[in-house]
Amino acid sequence: MTTEQFHTLQHALGLDQYGQGSMYRNHYVGGENECRPLVAMGYMIERPASELTGGDPLFQVTEAGKQAVRAESPKPPKLTRGQLRYRRFLNADCGHSFGEWLKWQGKSEVTR
């Protein structure tokens, strides 16, 4: 499987380049040139074109394709302490600026 085909499988499943995410989807519309070889390998199945897909075929990743993505996805790079802290800020969704959040975090560290 080529790198482009591998990325097509990841994209169809809603995953990032490291295979991370929740597999919140399982479809790829169009892309016949990219997907038909994956169908031949058993990693995707092709559904007929419909009005819903704009006249393009619909491709879905098979269980074998999902297993290939899990097995072959590279490990994500290790994040620095600062990068991890910024991700915690993004996940906090607190409505404050990063600077304000850092000050609040510093105060809560003292009180712990």
N, C-alpha and C positions, 0 to 999 in steps of 0.2 A: 504494500500500500504506500502511495506517495504521501509526502507531507501535506499537500493540498487536500487529498482525500481524507486524511486523518483529521484535519481542521474542519472539513465539511461534517464529519461525524460529530465532532465536539460542538460545532455550531448548531447542528440539528437538535442536539440534546440540551442546548442552552448552557453549555459549560465554557469555562475560560480555557486558555491555552495550556493550563496545568490540569485540566480535567476536574476543576473544582466548580461547585455549584450544586443546585438541587435537581438537576434534570427536569426542569419545569415544563419542558416541551419535548416532543418527539416527532418533528416533521421538518421537511425541507421541500419547498415548492419550486418547481423548475429545475434548473441545474442538471439537465439530462446528461450532459457530457461528463460532469463530475460524479453523478450518482449511479449511472448504469454500470460502470465497472465495480462499484461497491455492491450492487445487487448481484452481479456475477460472482463476487467473492462471498456472498452470504451475509454481508454486514448491513444491508438495507433491503427493503421490499418496495416495490413500486405499485402505487395505486393509480387507477385511471384518472385522467384529467376530468375536471368538472367545472361547472359555473363558479362554484365557491373558490376554486383555485385559479380562476381567470383563464381556464383552458390549458393550464400546464399540469403535468403529472405531479402527484404528491409522493414523496419518498419518506419512509419511516425506518428508523434504526432497529435492527433485530436485537435479540438478546446477545447473539454472538458479537454484534457491533458494539454493544454496551460493554461487554467483557473486554473487547480489544481496547476500547478507550480507557477503561480502568487500568488495564495491564500496561499500556504503552504511554500513558500521559507522563510527562516529566515531573519531577518533584518541584514545587515552587521554591524560589530562592528564599534563603533565611532572611527574615526582616530584622532590622536593627531595633534597639529599644525605642528610639524615637519614632520609627515607622509604626511599631506596635501601639505606642501611645496615641499617635494620630488616628489610627484605625479605631481605637477605643473611643476617641472623641467623636468620630463620624457615626459610630454605632450608638452613642449616647443620645443623639438627636435632641439636644437640650435647649436649642434656641439661642445659645451664647456663641460668642466668637471663640476661636481656639485659645487666644490669650486669656479670656475670662475663664474658660474651662480649666486651663492650666492653673490659674490662681486658685480656683475652687478645689482642684485636685490637691494642690499643695496644702491648703487648709485642712482638708479631710484626712490627709496623711498624718498631720500633727495630732488630730483628735482620735485617731485609731488606736 
